[in-house]
Amino acid sequence: MMKHYWNILIAFLLLTSSLSGQTALERFQAANLSYEEKNFEEAIEQYNQLLQEGYISDDLHYNLGNAYFRTNEIAPAILHYEKALKVNPSNEDAAHNLKYANSRTIDKIETPPELFFYRWWKAITHSFSLASWTSFIILFILFGIGGLAIYFFFKDSKIRKLSFYSGIVAFALAIISWMISESHFQSLNKEEFAIIMSPTVDISSSPSEGSSRLFVLHEGSKVSIRDKSGEWYEIRLPNGNGGWIKASELEVI
């Protein structure tokens, strides 16, 4: 359950927190120790504290999901497995545990497979972190500038030609990296899906009290967000059914 332990240690190594003079790494280690000692409620509190302070990691969400699952809180477990996969779609452990957690929910809603192009693009955008893509942009721009500098200051025609085209390619790669990093950033901040958190929820025909009930959903169900009106979200299921739900009844992934 804690296979990603060392990855998150590296990710947190340089992050520090002023709380009690402890580093984020030390506090993450303390949360892991609480989990290993089966103090799951304490681990949940410690993991959530790190998230509230802005530390984001698929491993942190994954471990928090495991802690919620151990306390039989299926909806929060599903939420954090989904968040782990939103940060890193290649997290196989989170995908495996999510599948198992979903088997514990009441509503069995079939999700159609994603289009090949969408899966391919998502795999590319999440193959590196947002910081890595930003580094690639800077690196390719520097290569591009270097190539054009050689073109203008060298007299050898072959070197000039090679450096010119190398510079153009480097600038093109910088633009592609920028597009990918922008897509990655948007996917991390987009409110596209949510998890039902309340045990039983009435899906209404309109965003108002007293509107007619269309159907019922239960905790742990995943829905797509289509619109928002005040304290209401318009949601839709993979089978096409949709309606309105209070924002307090769900958590956005």
N, C-alpha and C positions, 0 to 999 in steps of 0.2 A: 504493500500500500504506500510505502514511502520511497519508491524507487528513484524519484527525481530529487532526492535530498541534496546530492552534491551539486546538481545544476543550480538550484536556488541559492546554495551557499555562495557560489561564484557570483551570481547575479546581485546578491546583497552585500558583497564583500566591502564595497566602497561606500555603501549607504550608511549613514549614521543618524541617530536620533538623540535628542536632548533628554528624553524621558528617563529619569532615574540614572542618567549618565551612561546608559547602555547603548550599544550600537544596535542597529536593526538586525544585524547578523546574530548577535547574542540573544536578542529577543525572539528571533525566529527559531534559534536552537532551543530556547526555553519552551516555545510552543510545541516543537517536535518532541521534546522530552515529556511534556504533559500528555501528548497523544500516546507516546510509547508506554507511559505509565497508566494509560486508560483513564486519565482525567480529561475526558473529551469536552466537557463543558468549559473547563479552564482553557483548553487548547483553542476552542472556538472563539472565546473572548480575546485571546492573544492574537490569533490570526486576523480577526476582524479589526483589532486595533491597528495593525500594520496596514491593512487596506484603507482604513479611515485616514491614515496619515499620507496616503498617496502612493504607497508601494504597490506596483502592479507586476504580477508574474503569473504565468499559467500554472507553475508549480505551487504557488501560494493558494490560488483558487482550488487547485486539485486537492491539496492537503486539507483545506477547509471543507471541501465537499466530502472527503472521507470522514472527517470528524462529525459532520452533520449526519452522515449515513449511520455512523456508529451509535448515534443517539436516536435513531429511527425517525429523523426529520427528513423525509424524502424530498419534499419540495425545495428546501434550501440546498440539499445535496445536489439535486438536478441543476439548480440555478448556477452553482459554482463549478460544476463539471462543464456546463455550457459556456461559462465565462472563461474557463481554462482553454476550451477549444476555440473560443473567439480570439484569444490572444495567440494561441498556437494550435492550428488545426491538425498538426501532425502528432499531437500528444496522444499516443495510442492508449496509454493507461486511463486517461480521462475518458476517451471514447468508449473503452471497454466498461468502465464503471458506470458511465452514463447509460449505456444499454441495459445494464443490470438494474440500475435504479428505476429506469422507465418501466421495467417489467413489474415493478411494485406499485405502479399507479393504477387507478381505476379506469380512466379513459384510455382506450386503445385506439389511437388515431394513426393511421398509416400516412407516412410522409413520402411523397413521390421523389424519385431520385433526381439529383441536380443535373442540369445539362453539362455535357462534357466540357464545353468552353468555360462555363462558370467555375467548375471544379479546377480546371487547369489554371485559370487566372488567379483564383484564390490560393492555390498551391504556390504560385510564383510570388505573389505579394507577401505571403507569410513565410517564405523560405528563409528570410532574415528579419531581424528586428527592425523597428523604425529607426533606431539609432544607426544601425548598420547601413541601411539604405541612404541615410543622410551622409554618412561617411563616404559611400560610393559616389554620391553626387559631387562632393568636394574633390575627391581623388580624380575623377574623370575630368572635371573642369581644369584641375592643375595639369593633367596630362595634355589636355587640349591646348592650354596656354603654352606649355612647353613645346608641343609640336609646331605650333604657329611661330613661336619665337625662333626655333631652328630654321624654319622656312625662310624667315626674313633676314637672318644673320649669316646663313651658310651660303656658299657660292656653288657648291657641287650640285648639279641638277638632279641626280638620283636621290641624294639625301634630302634635297628640298621637296621633291615630289613625294617621297615616302613620309616625311614629317608632315606635309600638308594634309595628306589623306588620313594619316594617323590622328592628327588633331581634329579633323572633321568627325572621324569615327568616335573619338573620345567625347566630343561635345554631344554627339547623338546619343551615346550611352548615358551621358549625364542627364539628358532630357528624359530618356526612358526610365532611368532610376528615379527621377523626380516624379514622373507619372505613377510609378509603382508605389513610392513612398506616400504620395497623396492618397492613393487608393487604400493603402494600409491604414493611414490615419483616419480616413473617413469610415472605414469598416469598424475601427475600434470605438468610434464615437457615435455611430449611427444607432438610433433606437429602432431596430428592425424586428426584434423578437422579444417575447417576455414569457415568464413562467407564472402560472396561477399559484398563488401562495395560500389562499384560504381553502379550508376543507371542502366547501361546496359553494359555488357561485352561480347566480342567475345571470344569463346573458340576455340583455334587454334589447328591444327594438329601436330605442332612441336614447340619447344621453340625458335622461331625466328620471326623477323619482316617479314611480307609479306607471311607467311604461310597461307594455306587455312583455312577458317572458317568452323568449324564443326557445332556449334550451338550457341545460345545466352542464357546467364543467366542474372538475374536481382538482384538488391540489396536485401539482406536478405536471399538469398539461402545458405544452408549449404552443403558443399562439403567435401569429404575426401581427404587427401593429400597422394599421392603415391610416389612422387619423387620431387627432386629439381635440376634445372640446371641453375646456374647463378642467374639471376633475374626472373626466371620462375618457376612456380610450375606445376607439373602434378597432375590433380585433377580427381576425379571420383564421379559420382552420384550413389545413391542407385539403380537406374534402369540399371546400367552398363555403361551408356554413360560416356565418359571421354575425356580429352584433356589437353592442356596447357594454362596457364593464367599467366599474369604478377603478380609478387608478390605485386605490388603497388595497385592491384585491390581487394585485400582481406586482412582479418585480421585473424591470427591464434588464435584459441580458447585456 
